[in-house]
Amino acid sequence: MKEFENNLNTYLVDKNMENKNHIISKNQDVRLVEYEGDEHSLFTLLVGGAAGDGIMSAGKIFGKIITRNNYFIQYYTEYPSLIRGGHNAVFVRASKEVVKSQVTYIDILFALNLETIELHINEVVNGGSVVFDPRILRRKKVEDFNRPDIQWRSIPLQQMTMDLNAAKVIRNIIGLSAIVNMLGLPLVEFQEILEETFKRKPKIVDLNVKAAELGFNYMKENYEPFKIQLEDLDDDGLMLITGNTATAAGLIAGGIGVYTGYPMSPSTSLLETMVKYSKEYDY
C-alpha cells in the first residue's frame, strides 16, 4: 500500500486540451504542423492492429519503459467488442511534465495492418514516422498515401517472426524495440521489462528478448535516429498505473469496509484489484 500512497501523484489526468509544443487549430491539416520547442519534451505514439494482435499489451509494455525513464504518460485505448478482428489502437502520449489530455496528432505510427495506416495516416505530423511491415500494404505503395513529408520505416516483421518460429503476436515486440532504438532508449532496459512481464513463462521470456534484439538492431542498422530523442531525466522513475487501479488504491487507503461489483468492462480491473488486496487489508 505504501507504493500506492507514494506514487498516486504520478497519475494525474485533466480535461485541459492545451498543448504548448504542438499548436493545432480546429480545421488545420495535421500534415502542416511543425514541431516547436524542446524535442525532449513531448511525443505521441499510436500502435494499431486487429484484435488478437496484442495491441493493449504492447501499449502497456511501451508505457513502462517511458515511465521508467521518468516521463509522464497518458495511455488511451480504442477497441471494439470483438474477440478477433476490428480495429484496435492504443495511444501513448509522453512528456516531461504532467500529461493533461490526449491529442489528435501522432509523432510515430506503428501499424500492424493496412487498416491502421488508412485510418490514421493523416494524423501523423509533418516529419513524423510510420513503422510497418511492407507486406501489410498488399497491392498498395507508400506513394499512394500522398505523405512524402513523413518517414516510412519498413521492417520485415513477418519474416523475423518466421525466423524466430514464433506466434504472430511477437511482431509487436519486434516493432516496439525498433521504436525504442528510434527514441534513443536502451535495449537492455526494454528487455528487463519483457523479463518482468513474462517472468512466469521462461520460454516466452527468451523468445521476447531475442525478438527485441532483432527489432532494435534492424532499426539501428537501417535508419537514422528519430528527430525526438528521449533523455533519462534525473529522478527515481514513475509508476505506471491505470485509473481503475488508482481508484482501488484510494478506496483501500480510505479504509473501505466492503466493495461489491460485477466483472463487466470498464470496471473489471477495479474489481480484480480490490479482490487481489482484500485479504492483505482485511475488507
C-alpha positions as CSV (number, residue, x, y, z in Angstrom):
1,M,0.0,0.0,0.0
2,K,2.9,2.3,0.6
3,E,3.8,2.1,-3.0
4,F,0.3,3.3,-3.9
5,E,0.4,6.1,-1.4
6,N,3.8,7.3,-2.5
7,N,3.1,7.2,-6.3
8,L,-0.5,8.1,-6.8
9,N,0.5,11.7,-7.5
10,T,2.2,10.4,-10.7
11,Y,-1.1,9.6,-12.3
12,L,-2.8,12.9,-12.9
13,V,-5.5,13.3,-15.6
14,D,-7.1,16.6,-16.7
15,K,-9.5,17.6,-19.4
16,N,-7.4,20.6,-20.4
17,M,-6.6,20.4,-24.1
18,E,-3.9,23.0,-24.1
19,N,-0.5,21.9,-25.6
20,K,2.3,24.3,-25.9
21,N,4.5,22.3,-28.2
22,H,2.1,21.4,-31.0
23,I,-0.4,24.1,-31.9
24,I,-3.3,22.8,-34.0
25,S,-6.4,24.8,-34.8
26,K,-9.8,23.0,-35.3
27,N,-9.6,22.9,-39.1
28,Q,-5.9,22.8,-39.6
29,D,-4.4,19.9,-41.6
30,V,-2.1,18.0,-39.3
31,R,0.4,17.5,-42.1
32,L,1.2,21.2,-41.9
33,V,2.0,21.1,-38.1
34,E,5.7,21.7,-37.3
35,Y,7.2,20.5,-34.0
36,E,8.0,23.5,-31.8
37,G,10.2,23.9,-28.8
38,D,12.2,21.3,-26.8
39,E,12.2,18.0,-28.7
40,H,12.7,16.0,-25.5
41,S,9.5,17.3,-24.0
42,L,6.7,15.5,-25.8
43,F,5.7,12.9,-28.2
44,T,2.7,10.7,-29.1
45,L,2.8,7.0,-30.3
46,L,-0.1,5.1,-31.7
47,V,0.1,1.3,-32.0
48,G,-2.7,-0.1,-34.2
49,G,-3.8,-3.5,-35.5
50,A,-6.6,-6.1,-35.2
51,A,-8.0,-7.7,-32.0
52,G,-5.7,-10.6,-31.2
53,D,-2.5,-8.7,-32.3
54,G,-1.5,-7.9,-28.7
55,I,-2.1,-4.1,-29.1
56,M,-3.1,-3.5,-25.5
57,S,-0.1,-5.4,-24.1
58,A,2.2,-3.5,-26.5
59,G,0.9,-0.2,-25.2
60,K,1.5,-1.2,-21.5
61,I,5.0,-2.5,-22.2
62,F,5.9,0.6,-24.0
63,G,4.4,2.8,-21.3
64,K,6.6,1.1,-18.7
65,I,9.9,1.9,-20.5
66,I,8.7,5.5,-20.9
67,T,7.8,6.0,-17.2
68,R,11.0,4.3,-16.0
69,N,12.8,7.0,-17.9
70,N,10.9,9.5,-15.7
71,Y,8.4,10.8,-18.3
72,F,4.8,11.3,-17.5
73,I,2.4,9.5,-19.9
74,Q,-1.3,9.2,-20.7
75,Y,-2.4,5.9,-22.1
76,Y,-5.6,5.6,-24.0
77,T,-7.1,2.6,-25.8
78,E,-9.7,2.1,-28.5
79,Y,-11.2,-1.3,-29.3
80,P,-14.5,-2.9,-30.5
81,S,-16.3,-5.6,-28.5
82,L,-14.8,-8.4,-30.6
83,I,-12.5,-11.4,-29.8
84,R,-10.7,-11.1,-33.1
85,G,-10.8,-8.6,-35.9
86,G,-11.9,-5.0,-35.8
87,H,-9.6,-2.0,-35.3
88,N,-7.7,-1.8,-32.0
89,A,-5.4,1.1,-31.1
90,V,-3.5,2.4,-28.2
91,F,-2.2,5.9,-27.8
92,V,0.7,6.7,-25.6
93,R,1.5,10.3,-25.0
94,A,4.6,11.2,-23.1
95,S,6.0,14.4,-21.6
96,K,8.5,15.8,-19.1
97,E,5.5,17.5,-17.5
98,V,2.2,16.0,-16.4
99,V,0.2,15.0,-19.5
100,K,-3.2,16.6,-19.3
101,S,-5.0,15.1,-22.3
102,Q,-4.8,13.1,-25.5
103,V,-4.4,14.9,-28.8
104,T,-5.4,14.4,-32.4
105,Y,-1.9,14.1,-33.9
106,I,0.7,11.3,-33.9
107,D,4.5,11.5,-34.0
108,I,5.1,7.8,-34.5
109,L,2.5,5.4,-36.0
110,F,3.2,1.7,-35.5
111,A,0.9,-0.1,-37.9
112,L,0.4,-3.9,-37.7
113,N,-2.2,-3.9,-40.5
114,L,-3.2,-1.8,-43.5
115,E,-6.4,-0.5,-41.9
116,T,-4.3,1.3,-39.2
117,I,-2.4,3.2,-41.9
118,E,-5.6,4.0,-43.8
119,L,-7.4,5.3,-40.6
120,H,-4.5,7.2,-39.1
121,I,-2.1,8.3,-41.8
122,N,-3.4,11.9,-41.8
123,E,-2.9,12.2,-38.1
124,V,0.8,11.8,-38.4
125,V,2.6,15.2,-38.1
126,N,4.9,16.6,-40.7
127,G,8.3,14.9,-40.1
128,G,6.7,12.1,-38.2
129,S,7.2,8.4,-38.9
130,V,5.3,5.2,-39.8
131,V,6.8,1.9,-38.7
132,F,5.3,-1.0,-40.6
133,D,5.9,-4.3,-42.4
134,P,5.8,-3.7,-46.2
135,R,3.8,-6.9,-46.6
136,I,0.7,-5.3,-45.0
137,L,0.4,-2.9,-47.9
138,R,-0.6,-5.7,-50.2
139,R,-1.0,-4.1,-53.7
140,K,-0.6,-0.6,-52.4
141,K,2.6,1.5,-52.4
142,V,3.8,4.1,-49.9
143,E,3.3,6.7,-52.6
144,D,-0.4,6.0,-52.7
145,F,-0.9,7.7,-49.3
146,N,0.5,11.0,-50.5
147,R,2.6,11.6,-47.4
148,P,6.2,12.4,-48.7
149,D,6.6,14.6,-45.7
150,I,6.9,11.7,-43.2
151,Q,9.4,8.9,-42.8
152,W,8.3,5.4,-43.8
153,R,10.4,2.9,-41.9
154,S,9.7,-0.6,-43.1
155,I,10.7,-3.6,-41.1
156,P,10.2,-7.3,-42.2
157,L,8.2,-8.2,-39.1
158,Q,6.5,-11.2,-40.6
159,Q,9.8,-12.7,-41.9
160,M,11.5,-12.0,-38.5
161,T,8.6,-13.8,-36.7
162,M,9.0,-16.8,-39.0
163,D,12.8,-16.8,-38.4
164,L,12.1,-17.0,-34.7
165,N,9.5,-19.7,-35.2
166,A,7.2,-17.6,-33.1
167,A,3.5,-16.7,-33.0
168,K,2.3,-13.8,-35.0
169,V,1.8,-11.7,-31.8
170,I,5.6,-11.4,-31.4
171,R,5.6,-8.7,-34.2
172,N,4.6,-6.1,-31.7
173,I,7.7,-6.7,-29.6
174,I,10.0,-6.5,-32.6
175,G,8.3,-3.3,-33.7
176,L,8.4,-1.7,-30.2
177,S,12.1,-2.5,-29.8
178,A,12.7,-0.8,-33.1
179,I,10.9,2.3,-31.8
180,V,12.9,2.1,-28.6
181,N,16.0,2.5,-30.7
182,M,14.4,5.3,-32.7
183,L,13.9,7.3,-29.5
184,G,17.4,6.7,-28.1
185,L,16.3,4.4,-25.2
186,P,18.5,1.4,-24.1
187,L,17.7,-2.1,-25.4
188,V,18.7,-3.7,-22.1
189,E,16.1,-1.7,-20.2
190,F,13.4,-2.8,-22.6
191,Q,14.5,-6.4,-22.3
192,E,14.3,-6.2,-18.5
193,I,10.7,-5.0,-18.8
194,L,10.0,-8.0,-21.0
195,E,11.6,-10.3,-18.5
196,E,9.4,-8.9,-15.7
197,T,6.2,-9.1,-17.8
198,F,6.7,-12.7,-18.9
199,K,8.6,-14.0,-15.8
200,R,6.2,-16.9,-15.2
201,K,6.9,-18.2,-18.7
202,P,10.6,-18.7,-19.2
203,K,10.4,-19.8,-22.8
204,I,8.3,-16.8,-23.6
205,V,10.9,-14.6,-21.9
206,D,13.7,-15.9,-24.0
207,L,11.7,-15.5,-27.2
208,N,10.7,-11.9,-26.5
209,V,14.3,-10.9,-25.5
210,K,15.5,-12.3,-28.8
211,A,12.7,-10.6,-30.7
212,A,13.6,-7.3,-29.0
213,E,17.2,-7.6,-30.1
214,L,16.2,-8.2,-33.7
215,G,14.0,-5.2,-34.0
216,F,16.3,-2.9,-32.1
217,N,19.3,-3.8,-34.3
218,Y,17.4,-3.7,-37.5
219,M,16.3,-0.1,-36.9
220,K,19.8,0.8,-35.7
221,E,21.4,-0.6,-38.8
222,N,19.0,0.7,-41.4
223,Y,17.6,4.1,-40.3
224,E,18.7,7.3,-38.7
225,P,17.6,8.2,-35.1
226,F,14.2,9.8,-34.9
227,K,14.0,13.6,-34.6
228,I,12.7,13.3,-31.0
229,Q,15.2,11.7,-28.6
230,L,14.2,10.9,-25.1
231,E,16.7,11.5,-22.3
232,D,16.8,9.8,-18.9
233,L,15.6,12.5,-16.6
234,D,17.2,12.9,-13.2
235,D,14.6,11.3,-11.0
236,D,13.7,8.0,-9.4
237,G,11.3,6.9,-12.1
238,L,7.5,7.0,-12.1
239,M,4.9,4.2,-11.6
240,L,2.6,3.2,-14.5
241,I,-0.9,3.0,-13.1
242,T,-4.4,2.9,-14.6
243,G,-7.3,5.0,-13.4
244,N,-9.1,1.9,-12.1
245,T,-6.0,0.8,-10.1
246,A,-5.6,4.3,-8.7
247,T,-9.3,4.3,-7.7
248,A,-8.8,1.0,-5.9
249,A,-5.8,2.3,-4.1
250,G,-7.7,5.3,-2.9
251,L,-10.6,3.1,-1.7
252,I,-8.2,0.9,0.3
253,A,-6.3,3.8,1.7
254,G,-9.5,5.4,2.7
255,G,-10.5,2.4,4.8
256,I,-13.2,0.8,2.7
257,G,-15.2,-1.9,4.5
258,V,-16.8,-3.7,1.6
259,Y,-16.7,-3.5,-2.2
260,T,-19.3,-5.1,-4.5
261,G,-19.1,-5.2,-8.2
262,Y,-19.8,-7.1,-11.4
263,P,-17.0,-8.2,-13.8
264,M,-18.0,-6.2,-16.8
265,S,-15.9,-3.7,-18.8
266,P,-14.8,-1.0,-18.0
267,S,-14.8,-1.8,-14.2
268,T,-13.5,-5.3,-14.3
269,S,-9.9,-4.3,-13.4
270,L,-11.2,-2.3,-10.5
271,L,-12.9,-5.4,-9.1
272,E,-9.8,-7.5,-9.7
273,T,-7.6,-5.1,-7.8
274,M,-10.0,-5.0,-4.9
275,V,-10.1,-8.8,-4.7
276,K,-6.3,-9.0,-5.0
277,Y,-5.7,-6.9,-1.9
278,S,-8.8,-7.9,0.1
279,K,-7.1,-10.3,2.5
280,E,-4.0,-8.2,3.0
281,Y,-6.1,-5.2,4.0
282,D,-9.0,-7.1,5.6
283,Y,-12.1,-5.7,3.9
